[in-house]
Amino acid sequence: MVVNTISNEKESEDDGARIRSAAISHDIPLFTSLDTVEAILQVLESQSFTTQSL
């Protein structure tokens, strides 16, 4: 999962574009809004996960 927020600075904007492009190219979930990330984390935290040995 990649969290990459947008910035108004030119250097940060170029870096961010590269980061977002790489995430998309590698099928990695990409979020650009902290509100969305917070909502996803709340959902994940509310789930109970279990593991089983093979």
C-alpha positions as CSV (number, residue, x, y, z in Angstrom):
1,M,0.0,0.0,0.0
2,V,1.3,3.4,-0.9
3,V,0.1,6.7,0.6
4,N,1.2,9.7,-1.4
5,T,-0.3,13.1,-0.8
6,I,-0.2,15.9,-3.4
7,S,2.1,18.9,-2.7
8,N,2.4,22.3,-4.3
9,E,6.2,22.2,-4.4
10,K,7.7,21.4,-7.9
11,E,10.3,18.9,-6.6
12,S,7.8,17.1,-4.4
13,E,5.3,17.1,-7.3
14,D,7.8,15.4,-9.6
15,D,8.7,12.8,-6.9
16,G,5.0,12.2,-6.2
17,A,4.3,11.6,-9.8
18,R,7.0,9.0,-10.0
19,I,5.8,7.3,-6.8
20,R,2.2,7.2,-8.0
21,S,3.3,5.9,-11.4
22,A,5.4,3.1,-9.9
23,A,2.6,2.1,-7.6
24,I,0.2,1.8,-10.5
25,S,2.7,0.0,-12.7
26,H,3.2,-2.6,-9.9
27,D,-0.5,-3.0,-9.0
28,I,0.1,-1.6,-5.5
29,P,-2.9,0.0,-3.9
30,L,-2.4,3.8,-4.0
31,F,-4.1,6.4,-1.8
32,T,-3.7,10.2,-2.2
33,S,-6.1,11.3,0.5
34,L,-5.4,10.9,4.2
35,D,-9.2,10.8,4.8
36,T,-9.5,7.7,2.6
37,V,-6.5,6.1,4.4
38,E,-8.0,6.8,7.8
39,A,-11.3,5.2,6.6
40,I,-9.5,2.1,5.3
41,L,-7.5,1.7,8.5
42,Q,-10.7,1.9,10.6
43,V,-12.2,-0.9,8.5
44,L,-9.1,-3.0,8.8
45,E,-8.9,-2.4,12.6
46,S,-12.5,-3.5,13.0
47,Q,-11.9,-6.8,11.4
48,S,-10.6,-9.9,13.2
49,F,-8.0,-11.9,11.3
50,T,-7.0,-15.4,12.1
51,T,-4.3,-17.7,10.8
52,Q,-4.1,-21.4,10.4
53,S,-0.9,-23.5,10.0
54,L,-0.6,-25.4,6.9
